[in-house]
Amino acid sequence: MTTRNTHLLFLVLPLLLIFSCVQKKNDQNDLKKNSDKNSRKDYMSMIIAMDTLLPKDSRKMIYREDSLLRNLPDTGSNPFYHYFKGRRFSLEKKKDSAMAAYEKMIPAHDGDEVDLLKNYTLLDRSSSNGRMVEAALMNRILAFMQKAEQSKSRLTHYFYDLLAKVYYQNQNEKVSLDYVERYYKSHPYKSHPVIKQRYYDVSFLLASRMGDYDKMMRSNVSARNFARSIGDSMAIARTYDYEAQVYDRKGDHRKSIASSRIYFNYLKRTNSLHDIAFNNLATSFEHNNQTDSAIYYYKEGIAFAKKNPQGKQKSFCYNGLMNAYKRKGDYAAALAAADSAYNIEISNLKEIEAVKVAEIREKYEVEKKDRNITDLSNRNQLNEKVIVQQRWTLGLASLVFLGVLSFFYVIQRQRRLKEKNELLQSENKRLNIEQKLLQVQLNPHFIFNSIANLQSLVATGNANEAVRYLTVFSGLLRNILEQSRKDFIGLDEEIASLDNYLQLQQMRFLDLFDYHINIDENLHPQDLLIPPMLLQPFVENAIEHGFRNIDYKGLLTIRFKVENNQMIITVDDNGEGLTEKNINPQKKQSLAGIILKERLDVLFNSQGREAKYEIEDKKINGEQGVTVHIVIPEIRD
């Protein structure tokens, strides 16, 4: 059944999360007993046992353990504090914060269970986008699976489960099914109802992808017998939906309708209906040439989806309705259904296109700057050739005694060309600086993550926080675009841009750092001018590379004061500081310094006005972090 197969994954996986089952009381009592003794708690056993919990119970435990561990004195060095913190961030759809928390898990040594748990979690998140997994990532997963097998770790089944998932994404169902079998056999709680039912459902799904009807039916019969033994009515009903799929693919549409009706009626009695159930029953009728019944249930499914909107709109009921009307010969109605399906698909694609537009626009701006630089370079070379030719002309004129008038003319001509060349070189240098600033300040990765964080806030229903986030983000972009072509802006505008940028970073990395912007009481920002985005590269370095790997809360302090007609600016952090192992952060710090020096030379030093900066590693004084000192002339509006 084409439509049914298309939505099989969407039907199975959510139901696996919400189906009810009888829990083992002994397992729950063990988890509660462990949670009351934090100092002696076996967290690894607890994490493994959490596989047996229902989603709502697992969520409660994650928040409870995060709260308990947060109040212990050794949170920074406790890897399980960072683990449960990352799990909490994942539940709140904050992917970047979750990944940053998992990275802070420090094992006792490479290959121990904490190291395996950390890498399993990071690899799982890296491959959870639903797309094909590349070879490099596959090799890393296989390498850690071998480490787990060699050490006979209790976490080995996690890597089997992860490999089953990534092989499924790579459309290798046979290997995926093999790892599902290995996962189930090696799971410490394989006799638990949750684990067992999940095994049967996933086996059915993979057999369906492989087109193995006999294995589909065997898995379904095993699942039904087990569901009856534990009295799980929802699981029993779901097996009839699976059975309908098998009969439909075998061509026995009468039996497919009977099984679909059993499942549909159960959902109706328990008030658990969803649009996929309407679509599956309608498709069964359509394949049995009962077109009117199919049209009825397709329409009911569309009406149900409109009354109960959840997430993105879906077009499958409209597509089914289109095919049913075509079969009936009502092409006008079929066209209307096709138009509705098309509009839904277009609406869903617009969200993806919106993200791509910003990225394409940024690439266009950079390419335009590159073309301007190339054009100026060619003109410089041409003018240099002209200067050389004029020199030869001057020499020849002197040799043939063309006269004083010709001599002064050539000299004057040469002077004008030199001045023009100097102007072109200055323009070329300014465009180079502008290009570097554009690449440093408008980092597409930062913009993409900001949009992703905004989408997460909207998805979780936190409207107030989403509006606040969007306001700050749009304010920052507007300020940057307005200021990008100015040599100087008001100090109050620069401080506003810094404040917006720092607020976004705080919303992205929760509880990572605080910041203060201190302005001397005798200083009036609205009366002073400053080059735009002068401090942003150093602020970004402090957050991205100074605070990301520390186990305490960071503090960023920015100070402005004026002394002896000089504006003195300091950017001070208490982060990790400059270390030999942090090669990339040092390179970025160096790039920020080079760009700043070029700007200061063009704007001030070339005009005889002193401007300078200095980067101080505070480790020299026995402190933590880096301080950047910038001194520029006082410029009043």
C-alpha positions in Angstrom: 0.0 0.0 0.0 1.9 3.1 -1.2 0.3 5.7 1.0 0.3 3.5 4.0 4.0 2.7 3.6 4.8 6.4 3.2 3.5 7.2 6.6 4.4 3.9 8.4 7.3 5.5 10.2 5.2 8.5 11.4 2.5 6.1 12.7 4.8 3.6 14.4 7.3 5.7 16.2 4.9 8.1 18.1 2.8 5.2 19.1 5.9 3.4 20.5 6.3 6.4 22.8 2.8 6.6 24.1 1.5 3.0 24.4 0.6 1.9 27.9 2.0 -1.2 29.5 2.4 -2.9 32.9 5.6 -1.7 34.6 7.7 -3.8 36.9 7.3 -2.4 40.5 10.6 -3.7 41.6 12.4 -1.6 38.9 10.6 1.5 40.0 11.3 0.9 43.6 15.1 0.5 42.8 15.1 3.8 40.9 13.4 5.7 43.8 15.8 4.2 46.4 18.8 5.2 44.3 17.5 8.8 43.8 17.4 9.3 47.6 21.1 8.6 48.0 22.9 10.9 45.6 26.4 10.3 47.1 26.2 6.5 46.6 23.9 6.4 43.6 24.8 4.1 40.7 23.9 6.6 37.9 24.9 4.3 35.1 22.5 1.6 36.2 19.8 4.2 36.6 20.3 5.5 33.1 20.1 2.0 31.6 16.9 1.3 33.7 15.3 4.5 32.3 14.8 2.6 29.0 11.9 0.8 30.8 10.0 4.0 31.8 7.2 5.6 29.9 8.1 9.0 28.3 6.3 11.1 31.0 8.0 9.2 33.8 11.4 9.5 32.1 10.9 13.2 31.7 10.1 13.6 35.4 13.2 11.7 36.4 15.4 13.8 34.1 14.2 17.0 35.7 14.4 15.6 39.2 18.0 14.4 38.8 19.1 17.6 37.1 17.6 19.6 40.1 19.3 17.3 42.7 22.7 17.3 41.0 22.7 21.0 40.5 22.8 21.5 44.3 25.7 19.2 45.0 29.2 20.7 45.7 31.0 18.8 42.9 28.8 19.7 39.9 31.6 20.9 37.7 33.5 17.6 37.9 30.5 15.3 38.0 29.9 14.0 34.5 26.3 12.9 35.3 25.4 16.5 36.2 26.3 17.5 32.7 24.5 14.4 31.3 21.2 15.2 32.9 21.6 18.8 32.1 22.0 17.9 28.5 19.0 15.6 28.6 17.0 18.5 30.0 18.1 20.9 27.3 17.2 18.2 24.7 13.7 18.0 26.1 13.4 21.8 25.8 14.6 21.6 22.1 17.8 23.5 22.8 20.2 21.5 20.7 23.3 23.7 21.0 23.1 24.0 24.8 22.6 20.2 25.0 25.6 19.4 22.9 27.7 21.9 24.9 26.6 20.2 28.2 27.5 16.7 26.9 31.0 17.9 25.8 31.7 18.8 29.4 31.4 15.2 30.6 34.9 14.2 31.7 35.6 10.5 32.0 38.2 9.0 34.4 40.0 7.5 31.4 39.3 6.9 27.7 37.1 3.9 27.0 35.4 3.7 30.4 31.6 3.7 30.7 31.4 7.5 31.1 33.4 8.0 28.0 31.2 5.5 26.1 28.0 7.2 27.4 29.3 10.7 26.4 30.3 9.6 22.9 27.1 7.6 22.3 25.0 10.6 23.2 27.0 13.0 21.0 27.0 10.5 18.0 23.2 9.9 18.5 22.5 13.6 18.4 24.8 14.1 15.3 22.9 11.4 13.3 19.4 12.4 14.4 18.5 14.6 11.4 16.8 11.8 9.4 19.3 12.1 6.5 21.8 9.6 5.2 24.8 9.2 7.6 28.2 9.8 6.0 31.1 7.3 6.1 33.2 9.3 8.6 30.4 9.3 11.2 29.6 5.6 10.5 33.2 4.7 11.2 33.2 6.6 14.5 30.1 4.7 15.6 31.6 1.4 14.6 34.8 2.2 16.5 33.0 2.9 19.7 30.8 -0.1 19.3 34.0 -2.2 19.1 35.4 -0.5 22.3 32.1 -1.3 24.1 32.2 -5.0 23.0 35.9 -5.4 23.9 35.3 -4.0 27.4 32.0 -6.0 27.8 30.3 -2.7 28.7 26.8 -2.5 30.0 26.2 0.1 27.3 27.0 -2.1 24.3 23.3 -2.4 23.4 23.1 1.4 23.0 25.6 1.3 20.1 23.7 -1.7 18.5 20.5 0.4 18.7 22.3 3.5 17.2 23.7 1.4 14.3 20.3 -0.1 13.6 19.0 3.5 13.3 21.7 4.8 11.0 21.6 1.8 8.7 17.9 2.3 8.5 18.5 5.9 7.5 21.0 4.7 4.9 18.3 2.3 3.5 20.1 -0.9 4.5 17.2 -2.6 6.2 18.9 -6.1 6.3 21.9 -4.9 8.4 19.6 -2.7 10.4 17.5 -5.7 11.4 20.6 -7.6 12.4 21.5 -4.9 14.8 18.0 -4.7 16.2 18.3 -8.4 17.0 21.7 -7.8 18.7 20.3 -4.9 20.6 17.4 -6.9 22.0 19.5 -9.9 22.9 22.1 -7.8 24.8 19.7 -5.5 26.6 19.8 -6.0 30.4 16.0 -5.5 30.6 15.0 -7.5 27.5 12.2 -9.2 29.4 10.6 -5.9 30.3 7.3 -5.1 28.5 8.5 -1.8 27.1 11.7 -3.3 25.6 10.0 -6.4 24.3 7.1 -4.5 22.6 9.5 -2.0 21.1 11.5 -4.9 19.6 8.4 -6.5 18.0 7.3 -3.1 16.5 10.7 -2.2 15.1 11.1 -5.7 13.6 7.7 -5.3 11.9 8.8 -1.9 10.5 12.0 -3.2 9.1 10.4 -6.3 7.6 7.9 -4.0 5.9 10.7 -2.0 4.4 12.2 -5.2 3.1 8.9 -6.5 1.7 9.2 -9.7 3.8 5.5 -10.5 4.4 6.1 -13.7 6.3 8.4 -11.9 8.8 5.9 -9.1 9.1 3.2 -11.5 10.1 5.4 -13.5 12.5 6.5 -10.3 14.3 2.9 -9.1 14.4 1.6 -12.3 15.9 4.3 -12.3 18.5 3.5 -8.7 19.4 -0.3 -9.5 19.7 0.3 -12.6 21.9 2.6 -10.6 24.1 0.2 -7.6 24.3 -2.6 -10.0 25.3 -0.4 -11.6 28.0 0.1 -8.2 29.6 -3.4 -6.9 29.0 -2.3 -3.9 26.8 -5.4 -3.1 24.7 -3.7 -0.3 22.7 -0.9 -2.6 21.7 -3.5 -5.3 20.7 -5.4 -2.8 18.6 -2.2 -1.6 16.9 -1.5 -5.2 15.7 -4.7 -5.1 13.7 -3.5 -2.0 11.9 -0.2 -3.8 11.1 -2.2 -6.9 10.0 -4.2 -4.7 7.6 -1.0 -3.5 6.0 0.2 -7.1 5.4 -3.2 -8.1 3.9 -3.3 -5.1 1.7 0.2 -5.6 0.3 -0.7 -9.3 -0.3 -3.7 -8.1 -2.3 -6.3 -9.5 0.2 -8.2 -6.2 0.5 -11.3 -7.6 2.1 -9.3 -8.8 5.1 -7.4 -5.6 5.1 -10.6 -3.6 5.5 -11.8 -5.9 8.4 -8.5 -5.4 10.3 -8.4 -1.7 9.7 -12.0 -1.4 11.0 -11.0 -3.1 14.3 -8.1 -0.7 14.8 -10.2 2.3 13.7 -13.1 1.5 16.0 -10.8 1.0 19.0 -9.2 4.4 18.5 -12.7 5.9 18.2 -13.9 4.2 21.4 -10.8 5.5 23.3 -10.9 9.0 21.8 -7.5 8.4 20.2 -8.3 9.0 16.6 -5.8 10.6 14.3 -5.7 11.6 10.6 -3.5 8.7 9.6 -6.1 6.2 10.9 -8.7 7.8 8.6 -6.2 7.7 5.7 -5.3 4.0 6.2 -9.0 2.9 6.4 -9.9 5.0 3.3 -6.9 3.5 1.4 -8.1 0.0 2.2 -11.5 0.8 0.8 -10.0 2.4 -2.3 -7.9 -0.7 -3.0 -11.0 -2.8 -2.6 -12.8 -0.7 -5.3 -15.2 0.8 -2.7 -14.6 4.3 -3.9 -17.5 6.1 -2.2 -16.4 4.7 1.2 -12.9 5.7 0.5 -14.0 9.3 -0.4 -16.0 9.5 2.8 -13.1 8.5 5.1 -10.6 10.7 3.3 -13.0 13.7 3.8 -13.5 12.7 7.5 -9.7 12.6 7.9 -9.3 16.1 6.4 -12.1 17.5 8.6 -10.5 15.8 11.7 -7.0 17.3 10.9 -8.5 20.8 10.6 -10.2 20.5 14.0 -7.1 19.0 15.6 -4.0 20.8 14.1 -0.7 19.4 15.4 2.5 20.6 13.7 2.7 20.9 10.0 -0.2 20.3 7.7 -0.2 16.9 5.8 -1.2 16.3 2.3 -1.7 12.5 2.2 -5.5 12.6 2.7 -5.8 15.1 -0.2 -3.7 12.9 -2.4 -5.8 9.9 -1.6 -9.0 11.9 -2.2 -7.6 13.0 -5.6 -6.9 9.4 -6.7 -10.4 8.3 -5.5 -12.1 11.1 -7.5 -10.0 10.2 -10.6 -11.1 6.5 -10.2 -14.7 7.7 -10.1 -14.3 10.0 -13.1 -15.0 13.2 -11.2 -11.9 15.2 -12.5 -13.1 18.6 -11.2 -13.2 17.3 -7.6 -9.9 15.5 -8.2 -8.3 18.8 -9.4 -9.6 20.6 -6.3 -8.0 18.0 -4.0 -4.8 18.1 -5.9 -4.7 21.9 -5.6 -5.2 21.6 -1.8 -2.4 19.0 -1.6 -0.1 21.3 -3.7 -0.8 24.3 -1.5 0.1 22.3 1.6 3.4 21.1 0.1 4.3 24.7 -1.0 3.5 26.0 2.5 5.8 23.4 4.1 8.6 24.2 1.6 8.5 27.9 2.4 10.0 27.4 5.8 13.0 25.7 4.3 13.4 28.3 1.6 13.4 31.2 4.2 16.5 29.8 5.8 18.3 29.3 2.5 17.5 32.9 1.3 19.5 34.5 4.1 22.5 32.3 3.3 22.4 33.0 -0.4 22.1 36.7 0.2 25.2 36.6 2.4 27.2 34.7 -0.2 26.1 37.2 -2.8 27.5 40.1 -0.8 30.8 38.4 -0.2 31.1 37.5 -3.9 30.3 41.1 -4.9 33.1 42.4 -2.6 35.5 39.9 -4.2 34.6 41.1 -7.7 35.2 44.7 -6.6 38.6 43.8 -5.1 39.6 42.0 -8.3 38.6 45.0 -10.4 40.6 47.4 -8.3 43.6 45.1 -8.4 43.5 45.1 -12.2 43.2 48.8 -12.3 46.1 49.2 -10.0 48.3 47.0 -12.2 47.2 49.0 -15.2 48.1 52.3 -13.5 51.5 50.9 -12.4 52.2 50.1 -16.0 51.2 53.6 -17.0 53.6 55.1 -14.4 56.5 52.9 -15.7 55.8 54.1 -19.3 55.7 57.7 -18.2 59.1 57.3 -16.5 60.6 56.0 -19.8 59.0 59.0 -21.5 60.6 61.3 -19.1 64.0 59.7 -19.6 63.6 59.9 -23.4 62.5 63.5 -23.2 65.5 64.4 -21.2 67.8 62.7 -23.7 66.3 64.5 -26.7 66.1 67.8 -25.0 62.4 68.3 -25.7 62.4 71.2 -23.3 61.6 72.3 -19.9 57.8 72.5 -20.7 57.6 68.9 -21.6 59.7 68.0 -18.5 57.3 69.8 -16.1 54.3 68.3 -17.9 55.5 64.8 -17.4 56.3 65.4 -13.8 52.9 66.8 -13.1 51.3 63.9 -14.9 53.3 61.4 -12.9 52.3 63.1 -9.6 48.6 62.9 -10.5 48.9 59.2 -11.4 50.6 58.5 -8.1 47.9 60.3 -6.2 45.3 58.3 -8.0 47.1 55.1 -7.4 47.3 55.9 -3.7 43.6 56.5 -3.6 42.9 53.2 -5.3 45.2 51.4 -2.9 43.4 53.0 0.1 40.1 52.0 -1.4 41.4 48.5 -2.1 42.6 48.2 1.6 39.2 49.5 2.9 37.3 46.9 0.8 39.6 44.2 2.1 38.9 45.3 5.7 35.2 45.6 5.0 35.1 42.1 3.6 36.9 40.6 6.6 34.6 42.4 9.0 31.6 41.1 7.1 32.9 37.6 7.3 33.8 37.9 11.0 30.7 39.8 12.1 27.9 38.2 10.1 28.9 34.6 10.6 26.2 32.5 8.7 26.6 29.7 11.3 25.7 32.2 14.1 22.6 33.4 12.1 21.5 29.8 11.3 21.8 28.8 15.0 19.9 31.9 16.0 17.1 31.0 13.6 17.2 27.4 14.8 16.9 28.6 18.5 14.0 30.8 17.5 12.2 27.8 15.8 12.7 25.8 18.9 11.1 28.5 21.1 8.1 28.7 18.7 7.8 24.9 18.6 7.7 24.6 22.4 4.9 27.3 22.6 7.0 29.8 24.6 5.5 32.8 22.8 6.8 35.5 25.1 10.4 34.2 24.9 10.2 33.7 21.2 9.0 37.3 20.7 11.7 38.6 22.9 14.3 36.5 21.0 13.1 37.7 17.6 13.1 41.4 18.8 16.7 41.2 20.0 17.8 39.3 16.9 16.1 41.6 14.4 17.5 44.6 16.3 21.0 43.3 16.0 20.7 42.5 12.2 19.2 46.0 11.6 22.0 47.7 13.5 24.7 45.8 11.6 23.2 46.4 8.2 22.8 50.2 8.9 26.3 50.6 10.3 28.2 48.4 7.8 29.0 51.3 5.4 29.8 54.0 8.1 33.3 54.8 9.3 32.0 56.1 12.6 28.8 55.7 14.7 27.7 57.0 18.1 29.0 55.2 21.1 25.5 54.7 22.3 24.7 52.8 19.0 27.8 50.6 19.5 26.8 49.7 23.1 23.2 48.9 21.9 24.6 46.5 19.3 26.9 44.8 21.8 23.9 44.5 24.3 21.7 42.8 21.6 24.5 40.5 20.6 25.3 39.5 24.2 21.6 38.9 25.0 21.3 36.5 22.0 24.4 34.6 23.1 22.9 34.3 26.6 19.7 32.9 25.2 21.7 30.5 23.1 24.0 29.3 25.9 21.8 29.3 29.0 23.7 30.0 32.3 27.0 30.0 30.5 28.0 33.6 31.4 27.0 37.0 32.7 28.1 40.4 31.3 28.5 44.0 32.4 28.9 47.1 30.2 30.4 49.9 32.4 30.5 53.5 31.2 32.4 56.1 33.1 30.0 58.5 34.9 31.6 61.5 33.2 31.2 60.1 29.7 28.2 60.8 27.5 27.8 58.1 24.9 25.5 60.0 22.6 28.2 62.7 22.2 31.1 60.4 21.2 31.9 58.5 18.0 33.5 55.1 17.5 34.2 52.8 14.5 31.3 50.3 14.2 31.6 46.7 15.5 35.0 47.4 16.9 34.7 45.0 19.9 32.5 42.2 18.5 35.3 39.9 17.4 36.9 40.0 20.9 33.5 39.5 22.6 32.8 36.5 20.3 36.2 35.0 21.1 35.5 35.4 24.9 32.2 33.5 24.6 32.9 30.9 22.0 36.4 30.0 23.2 36.8 31.4 26.7 33.6 30.2 28.3 32.7 27.0 26.4 35.0 24.6 28.2 35.0 26.0 31.8 33.2 24.4 34.7 32.1 27.7 36.3 30.0 30.6 35.2 31.8 33.1 33.0 31.9 36.9 33.5 32.5 39.4 30.6 33.1 43.0 31.5 33.3 45.8 28.9 34.5 49.3 30.2 34.5 52.7 28.4 36.3 55.8 29.8 38.0 58.9 28.4 41.3 60.3 29.7 43.6 63.0 28.2 41.5 63.1 25.0 41.8 59.4 24.5 39.0 56.8 24.7 40.2 53.7 26.6 38.2 50.5 26.1 38.8 47.2 27.9 37.2 43.8 27.2 37.9 41.5 30.2 36.8 37.9 30.7 37.5 35.2 33.3 37.5 32.3 30.8 40.0 29.6 29.8 42.6 32.1 28.5 45.1 31.6 25.8 46.5 28.0 25.7 48.8 26.2 23.4 46.2 23.5 22.8 43.6 26.0 21.6 45.1 26.6 18.2 41.9 27.7 16.4 40.8 30.2 19.1 44.3 31.8 18.9 44.1 32.0 15.1 40.7 33.7 15.4 42.1 36.1 18.1 45.0 36.8 15.8 42.7 37.5 12.9 40.6 39.8 15.0 43.8 41.6 16.0 45.0 42.0 12.4 41.7 43.4 11.3 41.6 45.8 14.2 45.2 47.0 13.5 44.3 47.7 9.8 41.2 49.7 10.8 43.2 51.7 13.4 45.9 52.4 10.8 43.5 53.6 8.1 41.2 55.6 10.4 43.8 57.2 12.8 47.5 56.3 12.5 47.7 57.3 8.8 46.5 60.7 9.8 49.0 61.2 12.6 46.5 60.4 15.4 47.7 57.6 17.8 45.5 54.5 18.2 46.6 51.1 19.5 45.5 47.9 21.2 47.0 45.2 23.4 45.9 41.6 24.3 46.9 40.5 27.9 46.8 36.9 29.0 45.8 37.2 32.7 47.6 33.9 33.6 50.8 36.0 33.9 49.3 37.6 37.0 47.9 34.3 38.4 44.4 35.1 37.2 42.0 33.5 34.6 41.0 34.8 31.3 42.1 37.5 28.8 41.9 41.3 28.8 42.0 43.4 25.6 43.0 47.0 25.9 42.0 49.4 23.0 43.0 53.1 22.9 41.6 55.4 20.2 41.4 59.3 20.0 38.4 60.9 21.5 36.0 61.9 18.7 33.0 64.1 19.5 29.9 64.4 17.4 
